[in-house]
Amino acid sequence: MSGHSKWHNIQKTKGAADAKRSQIFTKIAREMIVAVNPNNNSRLATVIAKAKAANMPNDNIKRTIDKALGSGNADDFVSVVYEGYGPSGVAVIVEALTDNRNRTAPEVRHLLDKYGKGLGATGCVSWSFDQKGVIVIEKEDLDEDTVMMDALDAGAADMDASSEEVFEITTTPEDFGTVLAALEEKGYSFLSAGVDMVPQTYVKLEQEEDVKNMEKLIDLLEENDDVQNVYHNWDQE
């Protein structure tokens, strides 16, 4: 089986992400607050899975959910998606949760203008991405055939074992929660898990300046408190 290999686009920034764990927890907590909705339990389950994959303590998860149920402040945040272009036309999608669009939009636009080719219209790059559940499991001493069969039996759509470090399992967005729960029940732990925008093709950057600008763009977008996720089709291998 083969997949899109998201892992090669995140492994080089994993150390930086680990160093920003507190900020990651804060962003996941905001997403969880918005997801606490009796009419949308599947969304909350997805966010909880993401929190567990990020090693967010169970006490933090419970406290965040209890706070959201008691405060009712989920309506303070709106979900906004920005699309644009990085250096050499790399496609960029920025997902944000904000209580002030007039603050977030100019900040995202400024970064895309400064380090890339600018903000685009809605739909300008999202057509080249597919929404998929993505579950990343560290290989360690795991048997590839066993993991593959467990993933398929759970309802996964595909598995990529080409990386030396990880197995990358993909699902439909609808099946993500079910597959994750089934694998968790079998004792697997996850390096990351979530419903992501997965590029159909990747772009290599040949110029050193473009690479530096793309790295800066990603770092600064991810440092923005309102930004939840940054997706792109830059091939970092």
C-alpha positions as CSV (number, residue, x, y, z in Angstrom):
1,M,0.0,0.0,0.0
2,S,1.2,3.5,-0.6
3,G,0.2,7.0,0.7
4,H,1.0,10.6,0.4
5,S,3.8,10.7,3.1
6,K,2.8,13.6,5.3
7,W,5.5,12.5,7.8
8,H,8.4,13.7,5.7
9,N,6.9,17.2,5.9
10,I,6.7,17.3,9.7
11,Q,9.6,15.2,11.0
12,K,12.1,18.0,10.5
13,T,10.1,20.4,12.5
14,K,9.1,17.9,15.3
15,G,11.9,19.2,17.6
16,A,10.6,22.7,17.3
17,A,7.1,21.6,17.9
18,D,8.2,19.7,21.0
19,A,9.7,22.9,22.3
20,K,6.4,24.7,21.8
21,R,4.3,22.1,23.6
22,S,2.6,24.6,25.9
23,Q,1.4,26.6,22.9
24,I,0.3,23.5,21.2
25,F,-1.8,22.5,24.2
26,T,-3.3,26.0,24.3
27,K,-4.4,25.7,20.7
28,I,-5.8,22.2,21.1
29,A,-7.7,23.5,24.2
30,R,-9.3,26.3,22.1
31,E,-10.2,23.8,19.4
32,M,-11.7,21.5,22.1
33,I,-13.8,24.3,23.5
34,V,-15.3,25.0,20.1
35,A,-15.9,21.3,19.6
36,V,-17.9,20.8,22.8
37,N,-21.3,20.6,21.2
38,P,-23.9,17.9,22.1
39,N,-24.9,17.8,18.4
40,N,-21.4,17.1,17.1
41,N,-19.7,14.5,19.3
42,S,-17.6,13.2,16.4
43,R,-15.8,16.5,16.1
44,L,-15.0,16.5,19.8
45,A,-13.7,12.9,19.6
46,T,-11.4,13.9,16.8
47,V,-10.0,16.8,18.8
48,I,-9.5,14.6,21.9
49,A,-7.6,12.1,19.7
50,K,-5.4,14.9,18.5
51,A,-4.8,16.0,22.1
52,K,-3.8,12.5,23.1
53,A,-1.4,12.2,20.2
54,A,0.2,15.4,21.3
55,N,0.6,13.9,24.8
56,M,-1.8,16.3,26.4
57,P,-2.5,15.0,29.9
58,N,-5.9,13.5,30.5
59,D,-6.4,16.0,33.4
60,N,-5.9,18.9,31.0
61,I,-8.4,17.4,28.5
62,K,-11.1,16.8,31.2
63,R,-10.5,20.3,32.7
64,T,-10.8,21.9,29.3
65,I,-14.1,20.1,28.4
66,D,-15.6,20.8,31.9
67,K,-14.6,24.5,31.5
68,A,-16.2,24.7,28.1
69,L,-19.4,23.0,29.3
70,G,-19.6,25.5,32.1
71,S,-18.6,28.7,30.4
72,G,-20.5,28.4,27.1
73,N,-17.8,30.6,25.5
74,A,-17.4,28.5,22.3
75,D,-19.4,31.2,20.4
76,D,-16.5,33.6,21.0
77,F,-14.5,31.9,18.3
78,V,-15.2,31.5,14.6
79,S,-13.4,29.1,12.2
80,V,-11.7,30.8,9.3
81,V,-9.6,29.3,6.4
82,Y,-7.1,31.4,4.4
83,E,-5.5,30.2,1.2
84,G,-2.4,31.5,-0.5
85,Y,1.0,30.9,-2.0
86,G,4.4,30.6,-0.5
87,P,7.8,31.0,-2.3
88,S,7.7,29.7,-5.9
89,G,4.0,29.1,-5.7
90,V,3.9,26.6,-2.9
91,A,0.3,26.1,-1.9
92,V,-0.6,27.1,1.7
93,I,-3.7,26.6,3.7
94,V,-4.1,28.3,7.1
95,E,-6.9,27.2,9.5
96,A,-7.6,29.6,12.3
97,L,-9.9,30.0,15.3
98,T,-10.3,33.6,16.1
99,D,-12.5,36.0,18.2
100,N,-11.4,38.9,15.9
101,R,-11.2,38.4,12.2
102,N,-10.0,42.0,11.8
103,R,-6.9,41.0,13.7
104,T,-6.2,37.6,12.2
105,A,-6.7,38.3,8.5
106,P,-4.2,41.2,8.3
107,E,-1.6,39.1,10.2
108,V,-1.9,36.1,7.9
109,R,-1.9,38.4,4.8
110,H,1.2,40.2,6.0
111,L,3.2,37.0,6.4
112,L,2.1,35.5,3.1
113,D,3.0,38.8,1.4
114,K,6.4,39.1,3.1
115,Y,7.6,35.5,2.7
116,G,5.6,34.2,-0.1
117,K,3.5,35.2,-3.1
118,G,0.5,36.5,-1.1
119,L,-3.0,35.7,0.0
120,G,-5.3,34.2,-2.6
121,A,-9.1,33.8,-3.0
122,T,-11.1,31.1,-1.3
123,G,-10.5,27.8,-3.2
124,C,-7.4,29.0,-5.0
125,V,-5.3,26.1,-3.6
126,S,-7.7,23.9,-1.6
127,W,-8.7,22.1,-4.8
128,S,-5.2,20.5,-4.8
129,F,-5.6,19.0,-1.3
130,D,-7.7,16.1,-0.1
131,Q,-9.2,15.9,3.4
132,K,-8.1,12.7,5.1
133,G,-7.7,11.2,8.5
134,V,-3.9,10.7,9.1
135,I,-2.6,8.5,11.9
136,V,1.2,8.2,12.4
137,I,2.7,5.3,14.4
138,E,6.3,5.0,15.2
139,K,7.7,1.7,13.7
140,E,10.0,0.7,16.6
141,D,9.7,-3.2,16.6
142,L,6.3,-3.4,15.1
143,D,5.6,-5.9,12.3
144,E,4.5,-4.2,9.1
145,D,2.1,-6.9,8.0
146,T,0.4,-6.9,11.5
147,V,0.0,-3.1,11.5
148,M,-1.4,-3.2,8.0
149,M,-3.9,-5.9,8.8
150,D,-5.0,-4.2,12.0
151,A,-5.4,-0.9,10.1
152,L,-7.4,-2.5,7.3
153,D,-9.6,-4.4,9.7
154,A,-10.3,-1.2,11.6
155,G,-11.5,0.4,8.3
156,A,-8.4,2.4,7.2
157,A,-8.2,3.3,3.5
158,D,-4.4,3.1,3.1
159,M,-1.0,2.7,4.8
160,D,2.4,4.1,3.8
161,A,5.4,2.2,5.2
162,S,8.0,3.8,3.0
163,S,9.5,5.9,5.8
164,E,12.2,4.3,7.9
165,E,10.7,5.7,11.1
166,V,6.9,5.5,10.9
167,F,3.8,3.9,9.5
168,E,1.4,6.4,8.1
169,I,-2.3,5.3,8.1
170,T,-4.9,7.2,6.2
171,T,-8.7,7.1,6.5
172,T,-11.7,8.9,5.2
173,P,-12.6,11.9,7.5
174,E,-15.8,10.0,8.5
175,D,-13.9,6.8,9.5
176,F,-11.1,8.5,11.3
177,G,-12.5,8.3,14.9
178,T,-13.5,4.6,14.4
179,V,-10.1,3.6,13.1
180,L,-8.2,5.5,15.7
181,A,-10.3,4.0,18.5
182,A,-9.8,0.5,17.2
183,L,-6.1,0.9,16.9
184,E,-5.9,2.4,20.3
185,E,-7.8,-0.6,21.7
186,K,-5.2,-2.8,20.2
187,G,-2.5,-1.0,22.2
188,Y,-1.0,1.3,19.5
189,S,0.3,4.7,20.5
190,F,0.4,7.6,18.0
191,L,3.0,10.2,17.1
192,S,0.2,12.3,15.6
193,A,-3.4,11.9,14.7
194,G,-5.9,14.2,13.0
195,V,-8.1,15.0,10.0
196,D,-5.7,17.0,7.7
197,M,-5.6,18.6,4.4
198,V,-3.3,16.4,2.4
199,P,-1.6,17.7,-0.8
200,Q,-2.1,15.7,-4.0
201,T,1.3,16.7,-5.3
202,Y,4.4,18.2,-3.7
203,V,6.7,21.1,-4.8
204,K,10.5,21.1,-4.3
205,L,12.2,24.5,-3.6
206,E,15.5,24.7,-5.4
207,Q,16.7,28.2,-4.2
208,E,18.1,28.5,-0.7
209,E,16.4,31.9,-0.2
210,D,13.0,30.2,-1.0
211,V,13.7,27.5,1.5
212,K,14.6,30.1,4.2
213,N,11.4,32.1,3.4
214,M,9.2,29.0,3.5
215,E,10.6,28.0,6.8
216,K,10.1,31.5,8.2
217,L,6.6,31.6,6.9
218,I,5.6,28.3,8.5
219,D,7.3,29.2,11.8
220,L,5.6,32.6,12.1
221,L,2.2,31.3,11.1
222,E,2.4,28.5,13.7
223,E,3.5,31.0,16.3
224,N,0.3,33.0,15.8
225,D,-2.1,32.3,18.6
226,D,-5.1,32.3,16.3
227,V,-3.7,29.8,13.8
228,Q,-4.6,26.2,14.4
229,N,-3.1,24.4,11.4
230,V,-0.8,25.2,8.5
231,Y,-0.9,22.9,5.5
232,H,1.3,23.2,2.5
233,N,2.7,21.1,-0.4
234,W,6.4,21.9,0.1
235,D,8.5,18.7,-0.3
236,Q,11.1,19.0,2.5
237,E,13.0,15.8,1.6
